């Protein structure tokens, strides 16, 4: 996917209070968090993307996961009513940045949407959204109506975000875990779907930018498979974000 800008946000001093059931959450290392975030930002910059770095939030522990706050489609930016009530309001420090490029629309009613549930599919005039622990039907209906875009849904009430299991890489290629690879929403798209091996399941959340796919470190099988489809591939160690239930796409708003 072709992007020119990325909004990122350095993790704050309260990051250890992130929402997480990860078994290694108690092992979080804030110095390593900072190092890994700098490496993430540097990788995106190397791909020709301008970095817009928002000041860290100490009020919101999960604020570095900026993707969840907004869904962008064409000239509109939909400010989500996120599924975790404690996270609502994280977007305020970069609202003016979004206003420079998009018409801003706020979620209406009691529906909830997290950006981590919403897949964009390049030239296809549609989105795919999970119906999960964080995103509900009312929220998706509001998103679809407001952005004037068709949204196909995949219901999985037991997961946090759909993009932890499915990523669209561009050029009619997607990756998906075994659980979703034969889901009719995907198979009806007439695209190539690469299965993510169970041993590399965390790599199902991949960040595709300008012909390069960034994967978490240690996903050699998936790297090799993606390369056969014409993509450049790089990898990053984001272990400290995994401990907060986060992944690669969570850490930026790309446009």
C-alpha positions in Angstrom: 0.0 0.0 0.0 1.3 3.5 -0.8 1.5 6.0 2.0 3.2 9.3 2.5 2.5 10.1 6.2 2.3 8.2 9.5 1.1 9.4 12.8 3.0 7.7 15.7 3.1 8.2 19.4 5.9 7.3 21.8 4.8 5.2 24.7 4.3 7.1 27.9 5.5 6.6 31.5 2.3 4.7 32.4 2.7 2.2 29.5 3.0 -0.7 32.0 -0.6 -0.1 32.9 -1.8 -1.1 29.4 -4.8 -3.3 29.0 -3.3 -6.8 28.7 -3.8 -10.4 29.7 -0.4 -11.4 28.1 1.4 -13.9 30.4 4.6 -11.9 30.2 3.1 -8.5 30.8 4.8 -8.2 34.2 8.2 -8.5 32.4 7.7 -5.2 30.4 11.0 -3.2 30.1 10.3 0.5 29.4 13.8 1.0 28.1 13.3 -1.7 25.6 9.9 -0.3 24.7 11.5 3.0 23.8 14.2 1.3 21.7 11.8 -0.9 19.8 9.5 2.1 19.1 12.4 4.1 17.8 13.4 1.2 15.5 9.7 1.0 14.3 9.7 4.7 13.4 13.0 4.5 11.7 11.9 1.6 9.5 8.8 3.4 8.4 10.8 6.6 7.6 13.2 4.5 5.5 10.3 3.5 3.4 9.7 7.1 2.3 7.0 8.0 4.8 7.0 11.3 6.7 6.7 10.7 10.4 4.4 12.8 12.5 5.4 12.2 16.1 2.8 13.0 18.7 3.9 13.7 22.3 3.6 10.8 24.6 0.5 10.5 26.8 0.9 9.7 30.5 -2.8 9.8 31.1 -3.6 6.9 28.6 -1.3 3.9 29.0 -2.4 2.4 25.6 -2.1 5.7 23.7 0.8 4.5 21.6 -1.6 2.2 19.8 -2.9 5.0 17.7 -4.5 2.9 15.0 -7.5 2.0 17.2 -8.6 5.7 17.4 -9.6 6.4 13.8 -10.7 4.8 10.5 -9.7 6.7 7.4 -11.5 6.2 4.1 -10.9 8.6 1.1 -11.3 12.1 2.4 -12.9 11.3 5.8 -11.5 10.3 9.2 -14.0 8.6 11.5 -13.1 9.1 15.2 -14.0 5.8 16.8 -15.9 5.2 20.0 -13.4 2.6 21.1 -14.5 -0.6 22.8 -12.3 0.0 25.9 -13.9 2.9 27.6 -10.7 3.8 29.4 -9.1 4.6 26.1 -11.6 7.1 24.8 -10.1 10.5 24.2 -6.6 9.4 23.2 -7.1 11.1 19.8 -7.4 14.6 21.0 -3.7 15.5 20.8 -3.6 14.7 17.0 -7.1 15.8 16.0 -5.8 19.0 14.5 -3.3 17.0 12.4 -6.1 14.9 11.0 -8.2 18.0 10.3 -5.5 19.3 8.0 -6.1 16.4 5.6 -9.5 15.0 6.3 -13.1 15.8 7.0 -13.5 14.7 10.6 -16.6 12.7 11.7 -17.3 11.5 15.2 -18.9 8.2 16.1 -22.6 8.5 16.9 -24.6 6.5 19.4 -23.5 3.6 21.5 -21.8 1.6 18.8 -18.1 0.8 19.2 -15.3 0.4 16.7 -11.5 -0.1 17.1 -9.3 0.5 14.1 -7.5 -2.7 14.8 -10.6 -4.5 13.6 -10.9 -2.7 10.2 -9.0 -3.9 7.1 -8.6 -1.7 4.1 -8.4 -3.4 0.7 -6.6 -1.0 -1.7 -8.6 -0.5 -4.9 -11.7 -2.5 -3.6 -14.4 0.0 -2.6 -15.1 -1.8 0.6 -13.7 -2.5 4.1 -13.7 -5.7 6.3 -14.4 -5.4 10.0 -14.3 -7.8 12.8 -17.2 -8.0 15.2 -15.2 -8.7 18.3 -14.7 -7.8 22.0 -14.0 -4.2 20.9 -16.2 -3.6 17.8 -19.9 -4.2 17.6 -22.6 -4.3 14.9 -24.0 -0.9 15.8 -20.5 0.7 15.5 -19.9 -0.9 12.1 -23.2 0.2 10.8 -22.4 3.8 11.9 -19.0 3.6 10.3 -20.4 2.3 7.0 -23.1 4.9 6.8 -20.8 7.8 7.8 -17.9 6.9 5.5 -20.4 5.8 2.7 -18.5 2.5 2.2 -19.6 -1.1 2.2 -18.2 -3.1 5.1 -18.2 -6.9 5.2 -18.1 -8.4 8.7 -16.4 -11.4 10.3 -17.9 -12.2 13.7 -15.5 -13.5 16.4 -16.7 -12.5 19.8 -13.8 -14.2 21.5 -11.0 -12.1 20.0 -9.8 -8.5 20.6 -9.0 -7.4 17.1 -9.4 -9.1 13.7 -6.1 -7.7 12.3 -4.3 -9.9 14.7 -5.4 -12.8 12.4 -5.7 -11.3 9.0 -3.7 -8.6 7.1 -4.1 -7.3 3.6 -0.7 -6.8 1.9 -1.9 -5.2 -1.4 -1.8 -6.4 -5.0 -4.7 -8.9 -4.2 -2.6 -10.7 -1.6 -3.6 -11.3 2.1 -2.3 -13.4 4.9 -4.5 -15.2 7.5 -4.3 -17.7 10.2 -5.8 -21.2 9.7 -8.9 -20.1 11.6 -9.9 -17.6 9.0 -8.2 -18.6 5.7 -11.4 -20.3 4.4 -13.9 -17.7 5.8 -16.3 -16.8 3.0 -15.7 -13.1 3.4 -12.1 -13.7 2.3 -12.7 -16.5 -0.3 -15.3 -14.4 -2.1 -12.8 -11.6 -2.7 -11.0 -13.4 -5.4 -7.6 -12.7 -3.9 -4.6 -14.9 -3.0 -4.5 -15.8 0.7 -1.3 -17.0 2.3 -1.8 -19.2 5.4 0.2 -18.2 8.5 1.7 -21.2 10.1 0.5 -21.7 13.7 4.0 -21.4 15.0 4.1 -17.9 13.5 0.6 -16.8 14.4 1.6 -13.5 15.8 3.0 -12.5 12.4 -0.5 -12.5 11.0 -0.6 -8.8 11.9 1.8 -7.5 9.2 2.4 -3.8 8.2 2.4 -3.3 4.4 3.9 0.0 3.3 4.8 1.0 -0.3 5.6 -2.5 -1.5 7.4 -3.7 1.7 5.9 -5.9 4.3 7.1 -5.5 7.8 6.8 -8.6 10.0 7.7 -9.4 13.6 11.0 -11.0 14.1 11.1 -14.8 14.0 8.6 -15.5 11.2 10.9 -17.1 8.6 8.3 -19.3 6.9 6.0 -16.4 6.3 8.8 -14.1 5.1 9.8 -16.6 2.5 6.2 -17.1 1.3 5.5 -13.4 1.1 8.7 -12.8 -1.0 7.4 -15.3 -3.6 4.5 -12.9 -4.2 6.9 -10.0 -5.2 7.1 -8.1 -1.9 10.1 -6.8 -0.1 10.2 -8.0 3.5 11.8 -6.7 6.7 11.4 -7.7 10.3 11.3 -5.9 13.7 11.4 -7.0 17.3 8.3 -5.7 19.0 8.2 -8.1 21.9 7.3 -5.3 24.4 4.3 -4.3 22.4 3.1 -7.9 22.2 3.1 -7.9 26.0 0.4 -5.2 25.8 -1.6 -7.1 23.3 -0.3 -4.8 20.5 1.2 -5.5 17.1 2.8 -3.7 14.1 -0.2 -2.0 12.6 -1.4 -0.8 16.0 1.5 1.7 16.3 0.7 4.0 13.4 -2.0 5.8 11.5 -1.0 5.7 7.8 -2.3 7.9 5.0 
